[in-house]
Structure formats: structure tokens, C-alpha cells
Amino acid sequence: MVADQLAARHFTAQDALPDDVQPVELQRLNSFLRGLLLLDGTVSRALEAETLHPVEVEPVEQTECEAGAAVAAPLQIADGERCIRRRVVMHIASPTPSVWGESYVVPQRLPEAFLNALTENSQGIGGSLQQLRLEGARELLWFGLASPPSWPEATDARAGTLRRSYLIITGGRPALLITEDFALQENGGVLSLAGTGRETAPRAQ
């Protein structure tokens, strides 16, 4: 089927899902969520184009940390090597986040101006890359169903999240590992993005 071929063709580590991520068939996702999964551009811009609502990117954390094995392996760095962890949430038409983004950055593989641009740019990593005209390829790793991250605070998202992970590669080496969670709502068995201002009540049986 085309859906199976899409996953196999575009996600290089789909057969190595983390323990807390469950597989999901692409047929369960509406067309916009499928587009977000395969997106290789700026998420905030895609959200604004789809919803016609402003997207607020709220920084939660930016700190130095040691890369654990799950982070070090795809970034091709040593286990325990220092990197930068950045966390943001995106709000569209709700006080509850629609998107959580966690990024691990290898700063020595990026221009010095990148982190400064990242701090100042309201559109996050994608906007910073565009601002600096930094060329980079994206390698999609995996996707599946998960629970919302506990930061900045626990969220009651009954349908869970759609999580994807990918690399941004510059100069032939992975420089960023990004994991995004999209808040879900379910209607008639179809999963769509929550918090867009388009929520509809389930149809009467």
C-alpha cells in the first residue's frame, strides 16, 4: 500500500521505535497530520498556513547537558558528550500546547551566530536556519503515538500525541536531533491536530 511505502521510504529508523512510542497507521491520520509528518520545512509556518491563526513559539528551556545513548547515537557523538538541549511549546488557538519540540544541538557543527539567532527568533529552529540561510538536509527517523511530555507541565491529552524524530544535517554531519509531539484529538476514528480552533464535537450516534 502507498501508506506503507511512504513510511518505509521516508523514515530511516521506523523499525526502531523507542519503548514509549507505539506504531500507528498513516490511514488513521488526517491529511494535515500526514503532511506534518513528512514536512521538511518550518512547522510554525505550516501551522499558520493551515489554521490561519498566529502560532506562538514559547521557549521552555535551553541548557547544556550530556547526551545519553539515545541522543548520541543518531547525532554520531560520544555517549556523554556535551550538547545543548532546547525545549519549546507552540500554541495556536488554545492555552494548551498543540506542539512540543525538544532539540539536541551539537554547537560545534553550526555557525556561532546560530544560537544567538535561535534565542532571538520567534519562529524557533526553522526560522533561525532560514534567517542565517544555513543549508541543511533533514533525515526523518521515526514516528508513532505517545503521551504528552511532562514539560512545562503535565497535560490531559486523552488522545495522546503523534511524535516524530528527525535529524538536521549540515556539512555532511548531523547537527540537530529534533523530536516533536503533536497534540491529538480523535473523531470517528480519525486523528487530527488539537488546539487549532477547529475542534468539533463527535457526531451523535
Backbone hydrogen bonds, N-H to C=O, Kabsch-Sander energy under -0.5 kcal/mol:
donor,donor_aa,acceptor,acceptor_aa,energy
5,Q,1,M,-2.1
6,L,2,V,-2.5
7,A,3,A,-2.0
8,A,4,D,-2.3
9,R,5,Q,-2.4
10,H,6,L,-2.2
11,F,7,A,-2.0
12,T,10,H,-0.6
12,T,140,L,-2.6
13,A,141,L,-2.6
14,Q,11,F,-0.7
16,A,13,A,-1.9
21,V,18,P,-1.7
22,Q,145,L,-2.8
28,R,25,E,-1.9
29,L,26,L,-1.6
30,N,191,L,-2.4
34,R,30,N,-2.1
35,G,31,S,-2.0
36,L,32,F,-2.3
37,L,33,L,-2.2
38,L,34,R,-1.5
39,L,35,G,-0.6
39,L,36,L,-0.8
46,A,42,T,-1.8
47,L,43,V,-2.5
48,E,44,S,-2.2
49,A,45,R,-2.3
50,E,46,A,-1.9
51,T,47,L,-2.7
52,L,48,E,-2.3
56,E,54,P,-0.5
56,E,91,H,-2.6
57,V,55,V,-0.6
58,E,56,E,-0.7
58,E,89,V,-3.3
60,V,87,R,-3.2
61,E,87,R,-1.7
63,T,85,R,-2.4
65,C,83,C,-2.5
67,A,81,E,-2.7
71,V,68,G,-0.9
72,A,68,G,-3.3
73,A,69,A,-2.2
75,L,71,V,-1.5
76,Q,72,A,-1.0
76,Q,73,A,-0.9
77,I,72,A,-2.1
80,G,67,A,-3.3
81,E,78,A,-2.4
83,C,65,C,-2.6
84,I,105,V,-2.3
85,R,63,T,-3.3
86,R,84,I,-0.5
86,R,103,S,-2.8
87,R,61,E,-2.9
88,V,101,G,-2.4
89,V,58,E,-2.0
90,M,99,V,-2.9
91,H,56,E,-2.2
93,A,195,G,-2.2
98,S,90,M,-2.9
99,V,90,M,-1.5
100,W,181,D,-2.2
101,G,88,V,-2.8
102,E,179,T,-2.8
103,S,86,R,-3.0
104,Y,177,L,-2.5
105,V,84,I,-3.0
105,V,103,S,-0.5
106,V,175,A,-2.8
109,R,106,V,-1.9
110,L,107,P,-1.9
114,F,111,P,-1.8
116,N,112,E,-0.7
117,A,113,A,-2.4
118,L,114,F,-2.6
119,T,115,L,-2.0
120,E,116,N,-1.7
121,N,117,A,-2.3
124,G,121,N,-1.3
127,G,123,Q,-1.1
128,S,124,G,-2.1
129,L,125,I,-2.7
130,Q,126,G,-2.0
131,Q,127,G,-2.5
132,L,128,S,-2.0
133,R,130,Q,-0.8
134,L,129,L,-2.5
135,E,133,R,-0.6
137,A,169,I,-2.1
139,E,167,L,-2.2
140,L,138,R,-0.6
141,L,165,S,-2.8
142,W,165,S,-1.1
144,G,163,R,-2.0
145,L,22,Q,-3.3
146,A,161,T,-2.3
157,A,155,T,-1.5
158,R,156,D,-0.8
159,A,184,L,-0.6
160,G,157,A,-2.0
161,T,146,A,-2.7
162,L,182,F,-2.3
163,R,144,G,-3.2
163,R,161,T,-0.6
164,R,180,E,-2.3
165,S,142,W,-2.1
166,Y,178,I,-2.6
167,L,139,E,-2.5
168,I,176,L,-2.3
169,I,137,A,-3.4
169,I,167,L,-0.5
170,T,168,I,-0.5
170,T,173,R,-2.3
173,R,170,T,-2.0
175,A,168,I,-3.0
176,L,168,I,-1.5
177,L,104,Y,-2.3
178,I,166,Y,-3.0
178,I,176,L,-0.5
179,T,102,E,-2.8
180,E,164,R,-2.6
181,D,100,W,-2.7
182,F,162,L,-2.6
183,A,98,S,-2.9
183,A,181,D,-0.6
184,L,160,G,-2.1
185,Q,192,S,-2.2
187,N,190,V,-2.2
190,V,187,N,-1.5
191,L,28,R,-3.4
192,S,185,Q,-2.5
194,A,183,A,-2.4
